[in-house]
Amino acid sequence: MAQRRQHQRATRAGTPYPEALAAFGERVRLITPDQWDSPTPCSDWTVRDLVNHLVGEQLWVPELLMGATVSEVGGRFDGDVLGDDPLAAWTDAAEAARQAWAVPGATELTVHLSFGDVTGQYYLDQLTTDLVIHTWDLAEGTGRLTRLPAELVDFALGEITGYGDLSASGLFDPPLPVTDDAAPQTRLLALTGRRDGG
């Protein structure tokens, strides 16, 4: 997300990445066997597709933090990375990614993404924001825990507000109008073309 700009902030209190992993994982554990083919707010993705996407994102983390380029990783994480046990696939990938970020200095590394080199901090913030948005998508797809933790909403809202119109990337629908007194989660989702069902 927001692939066109680096952060201008000199300091930050910290990125709630572990909390975002936990929130998504909590909702993965609530998926019932009959819900894996259910639709999500991401029109091209079922619940399984969505979880597969987030597992794939976490699988990339250790590789990229060790200095690998996208071309070097190649298609290793393309296709189905969930196998016969999606929950185990998520748990293993999330834990490996969390441990990779816990290495001292990880946010100061140079990370080679598909659109160019960025700081580890930028990559971490991007991952976290994507996790927050897709946590809501998963919750909507399963009808469980659609209220996101306030800390995660506030973080993602701060990030996305600075990104501009995300629909220009072709990955998001145009922003939706909301009232001035709309709740933070409603405003966050509206910026990504999503309607908060309350």
MDTraj code that builds the backbone (N, CA, C; nanometers):
import mdtraj as md
import numpy as np

residues = "MET ALA GLN ARG ARG GLN HIS GLN ARG ALA THR ARG ALA GLY THR PRO TYR PRO GLU ALA LEU ALA ALA PHE GLY GLU ARG VAL ARG LEU ILE THR PRO ASP GLN TRP ASP SER PRO THR PRO CYS SER ASP TRP THR VAL ARG ASP LEU VAL ASN HIS LEU VAL GLY GLU GLN LEU TRP VAL PRO GLU LEU LEU MET GLY ALA THR VAL SER GLU VAL GLY GLY ARG PHE ASP GLY ASP VAL LEU GLY ASP ASP PRO LEU ALA ALA TRP THR ASP ALA ALA GLU ALA ALA ARG GLN ALA TRP ALA VAL PRO GLY ALA THR GLU LEU THR VAL HIS LEU SER PHE GLY ASP VAL THR GLY GLN TYR TYR LEU ASP GLN LEU THR THR ASP LEU VAL ILE HIS THR TRP ASP LEU ALA GLU GLY THR GLY ARG LEU THR ARG LEU PRO ALA GLU LEU VAL ASP PHE ALA LEU GLY GLU ILE THR GLY TYR GLY ASP LEU SER ALA SER GLY LEU PHE ASP PRO PRO LEU PRO VAL THR ASP ASP ALA ALA PRO GLN THR ARG LEU LEU ALA LEU THR GLY ARG ARG ASP GLY GLY".split()
xyz = np.array([
    [0.0832, -0.1182, 0.0000],
    [0.0000, 0.0000, 0.0000],
    [0.0878, 0.1246, 0.0000],
    [0.0346, 0.2327, -0.0566],
    [0.1054, 0.3602, -0.0579],
    [0.2484, 0.3442, -0.1053],
    [0.2610, 0.2896, -0.2251],
    [0.3930, 0.2544, -0.2739],
    [0.4696, 0.3733, -0.3304],
    [0.4101, 0.4900, -0.3369],
    [0.4724, 0.6004, -0.4062],
    [0.5493, 0.6963, -0.3170],
    [0.5461, 0.6763, -0.1859],
    [0.6107, 0.7744, -0.1009],
    [0.6690, 0.7110, 0.0247],
    [0.7725, 0.7713, 0.0727],
    [0.8312, 0.7323, 0.1992],
    [0.7689, 0.8161, 0.3097],
    [0.7756, 0.7692, 0.4321],
    [0.7258, 0.8472, 0.5436],
    [0.8157, 0.9678, 0.5663],
    [0.7531, 1.0782, 0.6060],
    [0.8282, 1.1978, 0.6366],
    [0.8510, 1.2129, 0.7874],
    [0.7940, 1.1253, 0.8692],
    [0.8054, 1.1398, 1.0127],
    [0.9449, 1.1028, 1.0607],
    [0.9975, 1.1849, 1.1472],
    [1.1312, 1.1571, 1.1994],
    [1.1257, 1.0543, 1.3120],
    [1.0186, 1.0562, 1.3902],
    [1.0074, 0.9629, 1.5014],
    [0.8663, 0.9078, 1.5076],
    [0.8494, 0.7983, 1.5804],
    [0.7165, 0.7428, 1.6032],
    [0.7212, 0.6619, 1.7326],
    [0.6051, 0.6455, 1.7912],
    [0.5991, 0.5760, 1.9189],
    [0.6166, 0.4257, 1.9026],
    [0.6016, 0.3752, 1.7840],
    [0.6127, 0.2322, 1.7613],
    [0.4987, 0.1825, 1.6755],
    [0.5255, 0.0799, 1.6000],
    [0.4255, 0.0245, 1.5092],
    [0.3614, -0.0971, 1.5744],
    [0.2283, -0.1018, 1.5817],
    [0.1610, -0.2129, 1.6520],
    [0.1489, -0.3385, 1.5668],
    [0.2604, -0.3806, 1.5085],
    [0.2590, -0.4982, 1.4215],
    [0.2218, -0.6255, 1.4962],
    [0.2809, -0.6546, 1.6143],
    [0.2402, -0.7767, 1.6846],
    [0.0914, -0.7787, 1.7170],
    [0.0378, -0.6625, 1.7535],
    [-0.1045, -0.6543, 1.7836],
    [-0.1896, -0.6782, 1.6593],
    [-0.1411, -0.6293, 1.5449],
    [-0.2136, -0.6514, 1.4195],
    [-0.2115, -0.7990, 1.3809],
    [-0.0981, -0.8640, 1.4000],
    [-0.0905, -1.0083, 1.3759],
    [-0.1892, -1.0826, 1.4652],
    [-0.1932, -1.0436, 1.5919],
    [-0.2809, -1.1119, 1.6867],
    [-0.4277, -1.0925, 1.6500],
    [-0.4638, -0.9710, 1.6073],
    [-0.6031, -0.9440, 1.5718],
    [-0.6457, -1.0246, 1.4508],
    [-0.5592, -1.0342, 1.3500],
    [-0.5935, -1.1143, 1.2329],
    [-0.6005, -1.2616, 1.2704],
    [-0.5026, -1.3083, 1.3477],
    [-0.5011, -1.4484, 1.3880],
    [-0.6228, -1.4872, 1.4685],
    [-0.6695, -1.3976, 1.5538],
    [-0.7899, -1.4254, 1.6325],
    [-0.9085, -1.4533, 1.5412],
    [-0.9165, -1.3786, 1.4315],
    [-1.0285, -1.3967, 1.3391],
    [-1.0091, -1.5179, 1.2492],
    [-0.8855, -1.5529, 1.2194],
    [-0.8604, -1.6764, 1.1446],
    [-0.9095, -1.7966, 1.2243],
    [-0.8855, -1.7943, 1.3544],
    [-0.9253, -1.9074, 1.4389],
    [-1.0770, -1.9219, 1.4491],
    [-1.1512, -1.8174, 1.4151],
    [-1.2969, -1.8222, 1.4232],
    [-1.3631, -1.8682, 1.2932],
    [-1.2833, -1.8884, 1.1885],
    [-1.3402, -1.9311, 1.0605],
    [-1.3933, -2.0736, 1.0743],
    [-1.5170, -2.0935, 1.0361],
    [-1.5758, -2.2276, 1.0399],
    [-1.5499, -2.2988, 0.9071],
    [-1.5548, -2.4309, 0.9041],
    [-1.5222, -2.5042, 0.7813],
    [-1.6033, -2.4621, 0.6599],
    [-1.7265, -2.4182, 0.6816],
    [-1.8107, -2.3817, 0.5682],
    [-1.7890, -2.2378, 0.5218],
    [-1.6972, -2.1637, 0.5851],
    [-1.6791, -2.0231, 0.5500],
    [-1.5590, -1.9952, 0.4607],
    [-1.4773, -2.0932, 0.4338],
    [-1.3550, -2.0669, 0.3574],
    [-1.3837, -2.0182, 0.2153],
    [-1.4982, -2.0549, 0.1602],
    [-1.5337, -2.0104, 0.0254],
    [-1.6281, -1.8902, 0.0265],
    [-1.6517, -1.8333, 0.1440],
    [-1.7412, -1.7180, 0.1550],
    [-1.6776, -1.5936, 0.0931],
    [-1.7584, -1.5035, 0.0399],
    [-1.7045, -1.3800, -0.0178],
    [-1.6565, -1.2842, 0.0912],
    [-1.5716, -1.1920, 0.0525],
    [-1.5226, -1.0869, 0.1422],
    [-1.5424, -0.9525, 0.0733],
    [-1.5210, -0.8428, 0.1452],
    [-1.5281, -0.7114, 0.0796],
    [-1.4273, -0.6928, -0.0336],
    [-1.3230, -0.7734, -0.0371],
    [-1.2308, -0.7740, -0.1519],
    [-1.2977, -0.8594, -0.2592],
    [-1.3539, -0.7942, -0.3595],
    [-1.4487, -0.8609, -0.4492],
    [-1.3926, -0.9846, -0.5194],
    [-1.2628, -0.9902, -0.5398],
    [-1.2039, -1.1046, -0.6096],
    [-1.1587, -1.2153, -0.5153],
    [-1.1753, -1.1953, -0.3853],
    [-1.1201, -1.2890, -0.2883],
    [-1.2263, -1.3511, -0.2008],
    [-1.2189, -1.4817, -0.1849],
    [-1.2947, -1.5514, -0.0824],
    [-1.2195, -1.5384, 0.0504],
    [-1.2781, -1.5913, 0.1559],
    [-1.2096, -1.5936, 0.2852],
    [-1.0751, -1.6647, 0.2729],
    [-1.0736, -1.7772, 0.2034],
    [-0.9461, -1.8498, 0.1866],
    [-0.8453, -1.7678, 0.1079],
    [-0.8902, -1.7018, 0.0020],
    [-0.7998, -1.6182, -0.0770],
    [-0.7391, -1.5077, 0.0083],
    [-0.8216, -1.4479, 0.0925],
    [-0.7758, -1.3385, 0.1770],
    [-0.6713, -1.3868, 0.2771],
    [-0.6990, -1.4974, 0.3436],
    [-0.6022, -1.5524, 0.4387],
    [-0.4746, -1.5933, 0.3658],
    [-0.4883, -1.6504, 0.2489],
    [-0.3722, -1.6885, 0.1690],
    [-0.2844, -1.5672, 0.1388],
    [-0.3484, -1.4557, 0.1051],
    [-0.2754, -1.3323, 0.0764],
    [-0.1946, -1.2865, 0.1968],
    [-0.2565, -1.2864, 0.3141],
    [-0.1869, -1.2390, 0.4343],
    [-0.0785, -1.3358, 0.4788],
    [-0.1014, -1.4657, 0.4625],
    [0.0055, -1.5621, 0.4922],
    [0.1238, -1.5371, 0.3986],
    [0.0948, -1.5192, 0.2712],
    [0.2011, -1.4917, 0.1756],
    [0.2806, -1.3675, 0.2122],
    [0.2117, -1.2621, 0.2540],
    [0.2822, -1.1394, 0.2936],
    [0.3783, -1.1640, 0.4086],
    [0.3356, -1.2432, 0.5070],
    [0.4240, -1.2698, 0.6212],
    [0.5402, -1.3602, 0.5812],
    [0.5183, -1.4504, 0.4867],
    [0.6272, -1.5369, 0.4409],
    [0.7405, -1.4575, 0.3764],
    [0.7060, -1.3452, 0.3154],
    [0.8067, -1.2606, 0.2514],
    [0.8969, -1.1916, 0.3534],
    [0.8473, -1.1679, 0.4738],
    [0.9184, -1.0821, 0.5682],
    [1.0599, -1.1300, 0.5995],
    [1.0803, -1.2545, 0.6444],
    [1.2172, -1.2953, 0.6759],
    [1.3108, -1.2855, 0.5555],
    [1.2601, -1.3186, 0.4386],
    [1.3438, -1.3125, 0.3182],
    [1.3882, -1.1691, 0.2895],
    [1.2940, -1.0771, 0.2912],
    [1.3262, -0.9384, 0.2574],
    [1.4131, -0.8729, 0.3641],
    [1.3913, -0.9078, 0.4893],
    [1.4735, -0.8493, 0.5948],
    [1.6154, -0.9051, 0.5940],
    [1.6353, -1.0195, 0.5300],
    [1.7707, -1.0732, 0.5149],
    [1.8392, -1.0192, 0.3901],
    [1.7690, -0.9281, 0.3189],
    [1.8315, -0.8621, 0.2047],
    [1.7954, -0.9164, 0.0687],
    [1.7099, -1.0166, 0.0625],
    [1.6715, -1.0735, -0.0668],
    [1.5927, -0.9717, -0.1485],
    [1.6027, -0.9821, -0.2781],
    [1.5223, -0.9007, -0.3678],
    [1.3998, -0.9810, -0.4110],
    [1.3040, -0.9105, -0.4688],
    [1.1833, -0.9774, -0.5165],
    [1.2186, -1.0814, -0.6223],
    [1.3103, -1.0476, -0.7101],
    [1.3470, -1.1426, -0.8155],
    [1.4181, -1.2647, -0.7587],
    [1.4923, -1.2466, -0.6524],
    [1.5611, -1.3604, -0.5914],
    [1.4628, -1.4555, -0.5243],
    [1.3604, -1.4015, -0.4615],
    [1.2573, -1.4871, -0.4016],
    [1.1740, -1.5519, -0.5104],
    [1.1500, -1.4784, -0.6170],
    [1.0774, -1.5326, -0.7314],
    [0.9359, -1.5726, -0.6964],
    [0.8930, -1.6856, -0.7481],
    [0.7559, -1.7312, -0.7278],
    [0.7384, -1.8278, -0.6130],
    [0.8320, -1.8272, -0.5196],
    [0.8288, -1.9239, -0.4103],
    [0.6992, -1.9188, -0.3295],
    [0.6429, -1.7989, -0.3172],
    [0.5227, -1.7838, -0.2353],
    [0.3984, -1.7545, -0.3192],
    [0.4049, -1.7855, -0.4465],
    [0.2885, -1.7701, -0.5329],
    [0.1916, -1.8861, -0.5102],
    [0.0680, -1.8652, -0.5514],
    [-0.0302, -1.9726, -0.5447],
    [-0.0763, -1.9992, -0.4023],
    [-0.1177, -2.1225, -0.3788],
    [-0.1724, -2.1615, -0.2489],
    [-0.0604, -2.1881, -0.1498],
    [-0.0556, -2.1073, -0.0433],
    [0.0444, -2.1302, 0.0618],
    [-0.0213, -2.1805, 0.1903],
    [-0.1499, -2.2128, 0.1836],
    [-0.2225, -2.2574, 0.3031],
    [-0.2204, -2.4081, 0.3221],
    [-0.2178, -2.4824, 0.2125],
    [-0.2175, -2.6272, 0.2225],
    [-0.3439, -2.6810, 0.2880],
    [-0.3297, -2.7911, 0.3591],
    [-0.4444, -2.8564, 0.4220],
    [-0.4786, -2.8005, 0.5598],
    [-0.3927, -2.7140, 0.6125],
    [-0.4156, -2.6598, 0.7468],
    [-0.3909, -2.5090, 0.7452],
    [-0.4896, -2.4311, 0.7001],
    [-0.4708, -2.2861, 0.6894],
    [-0.4336, -2.2193, 0.8209],
    [-0.4916, -2.2650, 0.9321],
    [-0.4595, -2.2027, 1.0599],
    [-0.3131, -2.2239, 1.0957],
    [-0.2629, -2.3439, 1.0749],
    [-0.1210, -2.3710, 1.1020],
    [-0.0321, -2.2895, 1.0099],
    [-0.0727, -2.2755, 0.8839],
    [0.0055, -2.1968, 0.7885],
    [0.0140, -2.0522, 0.8348],
    [-0.1001, -1.9964, 0.8793],
    [-0.0998, -1.8599, 0.9305],
    [-0.0128, -1.8491, 1.0554],
    [-0.0302, -1.9388, 1.1500],
    [0.0423, -1.9328, 1.2765],
    [0.1926, -1.9380, 1.2548],
    [0.2372, -2.0276, 1.1689],
    [0.3805, -2.0431, 1.1437],
    [0.4376, -1.9205, 1.0723],
    [0.3663, -1.8719, 0.9701],
    [0.4155, -1.7565, 0.8943],
    [0.4183, -1.6317, 0.9813],
    [0.3130, -1.6115, 1.0615],
    [0.3059, -1.4935, 1.1473],
    [0.4171, -1.4948, 1.2519],
    [0.4434, -1.6105, 1.3098],
    [0.5471, -1.6185, 1.4116],
    [0.6856, -1.5959, 1.3519],
    [0.7105, -1.6499, 1.2349],
    [0.8401, -1.6287, 1.1702],
    [0.8602, -1.4814, 1.1360],
    [0.7547, -1.4170, 1.0892],
    [0.7638, -1.2748, 1.0564],
    [0.7833, -1.1913, 1.1828],
    [0.7104, -1.2234, 1.2872],
    [0.7240, -1.1499, 1.4132],
    [0.8673, -1.1601, 1.4659],
    [0.9232, -1.2797, 1.4603],
    [1.0599, -1.2981, 1.5083],
    [1.1599, -1.2211, 1.4223],
    [1.1361, -1.2165, 1.2929],
    [1.2261, -1.1429, 1.2038],
    [1.2264, -0.9938, 1.2376],
    [1.1086, -0.9399, 1.2678],
    [1.1002, -0.7979, 1.3038],
    [1.1565, -0.7710, 1.4425],
    [1.1628, -0.8724, 1.5272],
    [1.2138, -0.8539, 1.6633],
    [1.3655, -0.8444, 1.6686],
    [1.4325, -0.8741, 1.5602],
    [1.5785, -0.8635, 1.5566],
    [1.6177, -0.7161, 1.5678],
    [1.7067, -0.6807, 1.6613],
    [1.7466, -0.5399, 1.6759],
    [1.7963, -0.4808, 1.5441],
    [1.7491, -0.3612, 1.5123],
    [1.7915, -0.2929, 1.3905],
    [1.7111, -0.3258, 1.2676],
    [1.6105, -0.4116, 1.2797],
    [1.5341, -0.4527, 1.1615],
    [1.4682, -0.3340, 1.0915],
    [1.4180, -0.2390, 1.1689],
    [1.3502, -0.1249, 1.1061],
    [1.4471, -0.0284, 1.0390],
    [1.5758, -0.0456, 1.0634],
    [1.6758, 0.0423, 1.0030],
    [1.7363, -0.0164, 0.8760],
    [1.6983, -0.1377, 0.8429],
    [1.7514, -0.2024, 0.7233],
    [1.6964, -0.1370, 0.5964],
    [1.7645, -0.1596, 0.4869],
    [1.7107, -0.1251, 0.3556],
    [1.6427, -0.2494, 0.2997],
    [1.5169, -0.2350, 0.2617],
    [1.4377, -0.3470, 0.2119],
    [1.4095, -0.3253, 0.0640],
    [1.4300, -0.4299, -0.0150],
    [1.4123, -0.4204, -0.1599],
    [1.2716, -0.4680, -0.1968],
    [1.1805, -0.3737, -0.2150],
    [1.0446, -0.4070, -0.2557],
    [1.0313, -0.3973, -0.4070],
    [0.9161, -0.4352, -0.4584],
    [0.8980, -0.4414, -0.6038],
    [0.9089, -0.3039, -0.6693],
    [0.8765, -0.1970, -0.5947],
    [0.8763, -0.0627, -0.6527],
    [1.0001, 0.0173, -0.6143],
    [1.0931, -0.0443, -0.5417],
    [1.2148, 0.0255, -0.5046],
    [1.2585, -0.0057, -0.3629],
    [1.3690, 0.0555, -0.3231],
    [1.4234, 0.0334, -0.1903],
    [1.3568, 0.1265, -0.0895],
    [1.3225, 0.0718, 0.0270],
    [1.2595, 0.1488, 0.1336],
    [1.3258, 0.1121, 0.2653],
    [1.2968, 0.1887, 0.3672],
    [1.3472, 0.1538, 0.4996],
    [1.2650, 0.0394, 0.5576],
    [1.3250, -0.0297, 0.6520],
    [1.2504, -0.1332, 0.7215],
    [1.1280, -0.0763, 0.7907],
    [1.1407, 0.0448, 0.8449],
    [1.0269, 0.1062, 0.9132],
    [0.9102, 0.1292, 0.8180],
    [0.9405, 0.1760, 0.6986],
    [0.8350, 0.1966, 0.5999],
    [0.7655, 0.0646, 0.5664],
    [0.8442, -0.0372, 0.5440],
    [0.7894, -0.1698, 0.5127],
    [0.7035, -0.2207, 0.6278],
    [0.7503, -0.2043, 0.7499],
    [0.6753, -0.2493, 0.8668],
    [0.5422, -0.1749, 0.8788],
    [0.5453, -0.0444, 0.8592],
    [0.4223, 0.0338, 0.8683],
    [0.3234, -0.0073, 0.7602],
    [0.3741, -0.0341, 0.6411],
    [0.2896, -0.0762, 0.5301],
    [0.2246, -0.2116, 0.5597],
    [0.3048, -0.3057, 0.6085],
    [0.2524, -0.4375, 0.6444],
    [0.1435, -0.4283, 0.7501],
    [0.1695, -0.3460, 0.8500],
    [0.0746, -0.3334, 0.9605],
    [-0.0571, -0.2739, 0.9127],
    [-0.0495, -0.1714, 0.8322],
    [-0.1705, -0.1078, 0.7802],
    [-0.2506, -0.2058, 0.6954],
    [-0.1820, -0.2821, 0.6131],
    [-0.2500, -0.3813, 0.5299],
    [-0.3183, -0.4868, 0.6176],
    [-0.2507, -0.5293, 0.7227],
    [-0.3091, -0.6259, 0.8154],
    [-0.4372, -0.5722, 0.8793],
    [-0.4337, -0.4470, 0.9199],
    [-0.5508, -0.3887, 0.9861],
    [-0.6707, -0.3869, 0.8923],
    [-0.6507, -0.3376, 0.7708],
    [-0.7615, -0.3309, 0.6746],
    [-0.8153, -0.4700, 0.6440],
    [-0.7255, -0.5638, 0.6220],
    [-0.7706, -0.6987, 0.5859],
    [-0.8267, -0.7758, 0.7056],
    [-0.7923, -0.7342, 0.8268],
    [-0.8564, -0.7937, 0.9431],
    [-1.0056, -0.7626, 0.9414],
    [-1.0386, -0.6400, 0.9061],
    [-1.1809, -0.6048, 0.8939],
    [-1.2459, -0.6816, 0.7788],
    [-1.1747, -0.6951, 0.6663],
    [-1.2293, -0.7704, 0.5529],
    [-1.2625, -0.9132, 0.5936],
    [-1.1714, -0.9750, 0.6678],
    [-1.1945, -1.1123, 0.7129],
    [-1.3119, -1.1178, 0.8096],
    [-1.3184, -1.0222, 0.8995],
    [-1.4290, -1.0183, 0.9957],
    [-1.5626, -1.0025, 0.9251],
    [-1.5670, -0.9181, 0.8243],
    [-1.6898, -0.9006, 0.7469],
    [-1.7258, -1.0288, 0.6721],
    [-1.6248, -1.0956, 0.6162],
    [-1.6494, -1.2177, 0.5404],
    [-1.7034, -1.3314, 0.6245],
    [-1.6699, -1.3305, 0.7534],
    [-1.7144, -1.4379, 0.8427],
    [-1.8239, -1.3930, 0.9383],
    [-1.8473, -1.2630, 0.9459],
    [-1.9486, -1.2112, 1.0372],
    [-1.9081, -1.2152, 1.1828],
    [-1.7777, -1.2112, 1.2100],
    [-1.7288, -1.2222, 1.3480],
    [-1.6285, -1.1108, 1.3784],
    [-1.6449, -1.0457, 1.4915],
    [-1.5496, -0.9475, 1.5441],
    [-1.5183, -0.8362, 1.4437],
    [-1.6204, -0.7681, 1.3987],
    [-1.6014, -0.6616, 1.2993],
    [-1.5555, -0.5294, 1.3606],
    [-1.5591, -0.5183, 1.4929],
    [-1.5020, -0.4001, 1.5593],
    [-1.3536, -0.4242, 1.5810],
    [-1.2709, -0.3378, 1.5247],
    [-1.1268, -0.3531, 1.5358],
    [-1.0742, -0.2824, 1.6603],
    [-0.9619, -0.3282, 1.7149],
    [-0.9024, -0.2598, 1.8299],
    [-0.8710, -0.1143, 1.7974],
    [-0.9017, -0.0250, 1.8898],
    [-0.8866, 0.1185, 1.8652],
    [-0.7429, 0.1564, 1.8313],
    [-0.6460, 0.0941, 1.8967],
    [-0.5059, 0.1248, 1.8705],
    [-0.4705, 0.0972, 1.7240],
    [-0.5205, -0.0134, 1.6707],
    [-0.4909, -0.0481, 1.5327],
    [-0.5616, 0.0459, 1.4360],
    [-0.6854, 0.0791, 1.4659],
    [-0.7591, 0.1735, 1.3808],
    [-0.6879, 0.3076, 1.3767],
    [-0.6474, 0.3578, 1.4922],
    [-0.5817, 0.4882, 1.4975],
    [-0.4505, 0.4873, 1.4190],
    [-0.3749, 0.3789, 1.4323],
    [-0.2488, 0.3703, 1.3583],
    [-0.2740, 0.3699, 1.2079],
    [-0.3618, 0.2806, 1.1621],
    [-0.3871, 0.2689, 1.0183],
    [-0.4489, 0.3963, 0.9620],
    [-0.5350, 0.4622, 1.0386],
    [-0.5951, 0.5862, 0.9930],
    [-0.4882, 0.6940, 0.9747],
    [-0.3948, 0.7004, 1.0674],
    [-0.2858, 0.7958, 1.0539],
    [-0.2010, 0.7695, 0.9313],
    [-0.1770, 0.6414, 0.9023],
    [-0.0991, 0.6064, 0.7841],
    [-0.1748, 0.6392, 0.6558],
    [-0.2976, 0.5916, 0.6463],
    [-0.3717, 0.6038, 0.5217],
    [-0.4101, 0.7476, 0.4915],
    [-0.4341, 0.8259, 0.5946],
    [-0.4668, 0.9667, 0.5723],
    [-0.3555, 1.0366, 0.4961],
    [-0.2325, 0.9952, 0.5198],
    [-0.1201, 1.0565, 0.4501],
    [-0.0910, 0.9990, 0.3129],
    [-0.1638, 0.8962, 0.2736],
    [-0.1357, 0.8303, 0.1468],
    [-0.2044, 0.8962, 0.0271],
    [-0.3061, 0.9778, 0.0522],
    [-0.3815, 1.0353, -0.0597],
    [-0.4860, 0.9379, -0.1106],
    [-0.5328, 0.9614, -0.2322],
    [-0.6381, 0.8793, -0.2925],
    [-0.5792, 0.7458, -0.3369],
    [-0.6105, 0.6411, -0.2623],
    [-0.5540, 0.5090, -0.2905],
    [-0.6119, 0.4452, -0.4154],
    [-0.7260, 0.4961, -0.4637],
    [-0.7873, 0.4351, -0.5816],
    [-0.7011, 0.4533, -0.7052],
    [-0.6095, 0.5501, -0.7023],
    [-0.5213, 0.5726, -0.8162],
    [-0.4299, 0.4536, -0.8418],
    [-0.4079, 0.3727, -0.7373],
    [-0.3220, 0.2549, -0.7523],
    [-0.3911, 0.1416, -0.8263],
    [-0.5242, 0.1480, -0.8363],
    [-0.5999, 0.0401, -0.8971],
    [-0.6284, -0.0741, -0.8028],
    [-0.5809, -0.0632, -0.6786],
    [-0.5992, -0.1694, -0.5802],
    [-0.7157, -0.1421, -0.4857],
    [-0.7698, -0.0220, -0.4905],
    [-0.8767, 0.0168, -0.3995],
    [-0.9881, 0.0862, -0.4762],
    [-1.1096, 0.0761, -0.4228],
    [-1.2202, 0.1546, -0.4742],
    [-1.2027, 0.2996, -0.4304],
    [-1.2683, 0.3930, -0.4969],
    [-1.2580, 0.5338, -0.4563],
    [-1.3062, 0.5534, -0.3129],
    [-1.2519, 0.6518, -0.2436],
    [-1.2970, 0.6794, -0.1066],
    [-1.4467, 0.7093, -0.1014],
    [-1.5084, 0.6730, 0.0095],
    [-1.6505, 0.6983, 0.0289],
    [-1.6694, 0.8202, 0.1179],
    [-1.7744, 0.8984, 0.0946],
    [-1.7997, 1.0130, 0.1825],
    [-1.8487, 0.9677, 0.3188],
    [-1.8055, 1.0370, 0.4233],
    [-1.8527, 1.0106, 0.5590],
    [-1.8779, 1.1446, 0.6267],
    [-1.9551, 1.1423, 0.7321],
    [-1.9830, 1.2643, 0.8061],
    [-1.8611, 1.3063, 0.8878],
    [-1.8580, 1.4340, 0.9248],
    [-1.7438, 1.4862, 1.0007],
    [-1.7287, 1.4191, 1.1364],
    [-1.8400, 1.3705, 1.1908],
    [-1.8334, 1.3089, 1.3232],
    [-1.8289, 1.1564, 1.3166],
    [-1.7960, 1.1012, 1.2001],
    [-1.7894, 0.9561, 1.1846],
    [-1.6812, 0.8982, 1.2750],
    [-1.7054, 0.7765, 1.3224],
    [-1.6094, 0.7088, 1.4085],
    [-1.4801, 0.6801, 1.3327],
    [-1.3664, 0.6691, 1.4033],
    [-1.2381, 0.6434, 1.3364],
    [-1.2414, 0.5214, 1.2448],
    [-1.3030, 0.4107, 1.2886],
    [-1.3064, 0.2924, 1.2019],
    [-1.3852, 0.3201, 1.0750],
    [-1.4949, 0.3929, 1.0859],
    [-1.5749, 0.4270, 0.9681],
    [-1.4936, 0.5128, 0.8715],
    [-1.4181, 0.6078, 0.9251],
    [-1.3364, 0.6943, 0.8404],
    [-1.2229, 0.6158, 0.7749],
    [-1.1607, 0.5283, 0.8516],
    [-1.0529, 0.4459, 0.7969],
    [-1.1018, 0.3622, 0.6798],
    [-1.2118, 0.2932, 0.6999],
    [-1.2637, 0.2060, 0.5947],
    [-1.3087, 0.2855, 0.4744],
    [-1.3684, 0.4018, 0.4965],
    [-1.4158, 0.4841, 0.3858],
    [-1.3011, 0.5283, 0.2964],
    [-1.1852, 0.5551, 0.3556],
    [-1.0704, 0.5967, 0.2771],
    [-1.0230, 0.4874, 0.1822],
    [-1.0570, 0.3625, 0.2114],
    [-1.0195, 0.2513, 0.1251],
    [-1.1396, 0.1990, 0.0439],
    [-1.2458, 0.2781, 0.0394],
    [-1.3621, 0.2410, -0.0402],
    [-1.4491, 0.1366, 0.0225],
    [-1.4417, 0.1234, 0.1560],
    [-1.5197, 0.0228, 0.2278],
    [-1.6265, 0.0892, 0.3137],
    [-1.7406, 0.0281, 0.3234],
    [-1.8518, 0.0792, 0.4031],
    [-1.8591, 0.0029, 0.5342],
    [-1.8390, 0.0748, 0.6445],
    [-1.8448, 0.0136, 0.7762],
    [-1.9872, -0.0209, 0.8099],
    [-2.0121, -0.1497, 0.8325],
    [-2.1483, -0.1931, 0.8603],
    [-2.1938, -0.1660, 1.0022],
    [-2.1051, -0.1125, 1.0852],
    [-2.1429, -0.0825, 1.2224],
    [-2.1296, -0.2016, 1.3115],
])
top = md.Topology()
chain = top.add_chain()
for i, resn in enumerate(residues, 1):
    res = top.add_residue(resn, chain, resSeq=i)
    for name in ("N", "CA", "C"):
        top.add_atom(name, md.element.get_by_symbol(name[0]), res)
traj = md.Trajectory(xyz[None], top)
